[in-house]
Structures are given as C-alpha cells and as structure tokens.
C-alpha cells in the first residue's frame, strides 16, 4: 500500500513526534514506558506505520498497548497482576495506553543501541548512516529482500531520511539507564540532522 513499517515505537515530546527504533531487545518499549512516566504521550509500540510523501511524513495510529517485560514493570513499580500476558508462559505483558485516534507528522528518529560501559551518549545520524539505520529498521526482518522490494523500500527510506532528524542513543544495559532524560532522545529543535 506504499506505507513504510519500522520496528519501533513513537512518542510525542514537546510538540514533536519521535520514532524510537532498534533491534529486538534494544529497550524500545522500556524507554517508551519511562518517557510516558515522565508525562510524554506514547503513540505506538513495536511498529511505526509511516506514510512517506513529498510534503511530509505521517505516523499512523498504532495499537494502544506497550509490551513490557516483568523486569521493566518491576523497575517502573507497575503491578502486572491486572495485565494480560503477551503469550502464555512468557513474562511479558500488555500495558494499555490512552486512546490516540489521529495520524500525526513524524519529526525525528532515535535509534537505540547497547554499549558495554559508560553513560548514555547521543550522536547525530546523517546522510548514508541515517538511511542505513532506517533500512535496518524496516519490519518484518527479511521482508525487503524476501519480497524483492529493496529498490522501492530503499527509495522510501531515502525520502524519509531527507525529511526527519536522526540520532543514535548508545547506553549501557542496566536499569539505572531506564529513565533517560527526554533531551537525550531528541536530536533537537533544528529539524533535519
């Protein structure tokens, strides 16, 4: 249908919509839950469905749940007793989100990566690095090559890369990094990076 689906979620912060992407286990849902606790509105989790047009990029509304591991719920002091499990026998639960019914413009991308040490570090993504980061986030994995869509999907990612700002947030895999300050997620008010 001409839509681009990225593996990640999205959050509204200070009037700007930021897609939070990364590989499986990168901490996307955990970070989104922490940002929600800071008062920001989570717009989607797990998938960002984007309509990429010349005049701008629109994030379409996603399912109204976060998928959180038991450890995340414990760290955020949320009780899983009233939450439905994602799958039987899996210690991951659906946390309902407030309703959001409208599509919104996407402004920025923040890609999460783990490090073995150090405090959270943010760096800008630009040019080919931003395009490659977007291409790596296309969901589901293997879809682009399996459906022989590398050309059209690559072109959509290139168009998207030109229209939004991008950054990479590298942080150590530990619970003290759960409540990353919002300014570390956003590339800044300048728009494109």
N, C-alpha and C positions, 0 to 999 in steps of 0.2 A: 504493500500500500504506500510505499515511499516514505515510511517512517523509520527512524533510527532508534534502536533499543540498546541502551548502555547498561552494563552491570553496575548498578549503584543506586543511591537514593538521592533525594533533593531536600533542601531546607531553605526557608525564607528567612533572611537575616538583614535587618536594616533596609528593607525595601528591595533587596537583591536576591535572586534565586541562584543558589549554588548547588550544582550536582556534586555529590561525593562518591567517587568511584574507586575501584581497586579490585584485586583478585579475591578469591574466596578466602575468608579468614583475615582479611585486611583490617577489620574493625569498623566497617562502614555503618552497620546498624547500631553498634555500640556508641560510636561518635554521634550519630543522629539522635539517639536516646539522650545522651549527655547534653547536646545542644537544645533539645526540647525541654530538658530540666532547667536550662538557663533562660527559658522563655521564648525560644525561637520556634517557628511552625514547621514541622516536618511535612513535606508534601508527598513523598513517596519513599519506598524502601525496596531494595532488591532490583528494581528495574526503573530506569528513566526512559519513558517513551517520548521521543522528540520529533517534532515536525520542523524540519530544517528548510527554510525558504530564504530567498534573496533578501527579503525585508526584515528577517529576524528568525529567531529560534523559539519555538513554543514547547513547553513541558506540558504534556497531557496528564490529567489526574490519574493517580495510581491507587492500588489497593490501600485501604485505610488501616494498615497494621504494620508494626515493626516486628521482625523476627529476632528474638533475643535469647542468648544462652543463659542458663541458670546463673553462671558466674556474673554476667552483666546485671541481671536482675538483683542479685545479692549486693553488688557494688553500688548500684543505684538505690538500694534499700526499697525495692519493689517486691511485693509478695506474689509468687507465681500461682498461689492456690486457686485464684479465680480465673487464671488464664488457660486458654486451650493450648495443648501441645501442638507443635508443627507436625510431628509424626509420632506415633506410638513408640515408646521406648527411647525417644530422643529427648535430651534435657534442653530443648529449645522451645520457646513459647511465643504465641502471638500476643502482642501488646496493642490493643486498639488505639487508634489515633482519632482526633476530632475530624469531622467531615470537611472536605475541601472539594468543591464541585467544579471549579473553573480552571481552564488552561491558563498558564502564566508564562511570560517571557523568561528564558534562561539567560543568565548573565555570565556565569563563571563555572569553572570546573576545578575541583580539588581532588587530586589522586593521592590515595593513602599507600604508604609503603612502610614496612617494618625495618628497624635497624637493631643491631646487637647492643648498642650503647648510645649514650648521650641524651640530651634533652630534645624535645620536638624542634625540628628545623623545617622552615618553609622556604622553597625556592621557586622562582617563576618557571613556567613551561612556555616555550615559544617555538615557532617555526615547525620543523620536522618533528621535534620531540613532542610537541603538543599533538600533532597529527597522529603520531605513532601511539601515544597514550590513548587517544580516542579510539583508534583502530583496535587496540588491545582490549578495550572495554566492551566492544560490540558483543551482544548477547543473542543467542547462547554461544558458548565457545565452539569453535569449529564451523559455525554456521556460514561464515563468509566464504571459506574455501569449499565446504561441502556443497553449497548451492551455486558455486561458481559466480559469486557476486563481488569479488574483490574490486573490480572496476567501479561499479555504481556505489558500493558502500565506502570505498576509499574516497570517492569524489564527495559524498555527503560528509564524511569526516573532515575533509579538507575545507569544505564550505563552513562547517561548524567551527573548526579551528580558527578561521578568519574572523568569526563573529563574536567569540566569547573569550574572556580572560582565562588563564590557566595557571595552576601551581601544583607543586608536589609537596606533600607533608610527610616527612620521614620522622618516625617516633619509635621509641623503644617499646617492646611488647610487655607492658606491665600496667597494673591497674591505676597507678598514680598518674598515668597519662590519659586516663579516661576523660577527665574534664578539661580538654584542651580549650583555651580561650578562643572565642569566636574569631578574633582578628587573625589567628593562625590558620584558619580555614579559608578565609577570603583573600584573594590576591590584592584587593584594594579598590578604591573608588575610581581608578583611572580607566577601567573598562578593559580593553584588549591588552594582553601582555605578550 
